Amino acid sequence: MTAPTPAFPPGAILTRAQIHPVLGGSGYAGICPAVEKKNVLLFSDSKIGERYGYRDGWLAEDDEIGPIFTYTGAGKQGDQTLSGGNAAILDHAKKGRTLHLFIAVGKIPGTDTRTHRYIGRFKVDERNPFEIREARDELGDDRNVIVFRLRPIGPFIRDTSDTLQIAPRSRFRFNRTAGRLARTYRRQRRQQQPTTADQVEAARDDLAEAFEARETAAGHPIVQLELSMRNSTSQLSFDIYDRTNNTVYEPTASAASESITRALAQLLAARRYLRELNHQQPLHLMVLTPSLPREDLRDLLAEHGIGIVYRNDSGDFSEFDNSATSHGTPRGFRCVDCPVPA
């Protein structure tokens, strides 16, 4: 069986009048679903994005699977939602559609007709399809935007000019609603088409939701910490950050080794940058688990200076007194449940 001939070769410079008759869709929107052709056309224009404080583009660093192109969803005012064109991107695979990405390159000389470079065919990253980030809307107000993570399928073109600029220094942003909003969107997606993998994600989200509600009720407002790492185009997000005591919590789906080590790796990857946070309190890194991990995992976390908050038998949360490893080495953790010295 031979592979289908692509409609356009990656790198082709085209107008919409040339694109739409072949791939479907119409109009001048940035996201154009083409129902009959089983496609979703994505048009990216860095000049438009910069007006609203964002830029689409390739991450400079590939992960273990390959390259990632980040594409910001539609919606010019207020928080973006997973509806309309944004839903078409997220649900493209479920509906049997292919994503086709184009980047604006200019105009036909002497006219106002825009031209677009065809980048190739894409799909949404299955592991992490989107992130919620903060940007401006057309009125200049801060809002949440949906940033899709796209992976190429088949031939593609990757120009240096389409790669995101490496951050010269670390940058931190605090978003009061992004974490809750992302969990809401993930919950809606799971309800539409539940999978086995979603059960793990749901357990992690439910734990984070319960802990955030508990901390907020206790007077500790929780925000999402967005970290742009220096010398990188990648970002890390932590849904649970307590600004009052400079504590980052990384929730896990279980207390099993795989979940604990994954959370540990996430915290260690960001520690060097998180230490740059300007705060009166020292930085605390905590793993949030649905039950108390076994002793060897507790020791592993202690050796790396990571604390533990776990859900106890009553359904509330306790912090494990990890001030010493099993070998008696002091670690100096903050202990929220320990008795106050007389």
Secondary structure, DSSP 4 states (H G I P E B T S, - for coil): -PPPPPSS-TT-EE-HHHHHHHH---SS-SEEEETTTTEEEEEE-HHHHHHTT---EE-SS--SS---EEEE-S-SSSS--SSHHHHHHHTTTTTT-EEEEEEEEEE-TTS--EEEEEEEEEEE-SS--EEEEEEE-TTS-EEEEEEEEEEEEEEE---GGGBPPPPSS-EEEEESSHHHHHHHHHHHHHHHS--HHHHHHHHHHHHHHHHHHHHHHTT--EEEEEEEPTT-S-EEEEEEEETTTTEEEEE-S-SSHHHHHHHHHHHHHHHHHHTT---SSPPEEEEEESSPPPHHHHHHHHHTT-EEEEE-TTSSEEE---SB-TT--B-----TTSPPP-
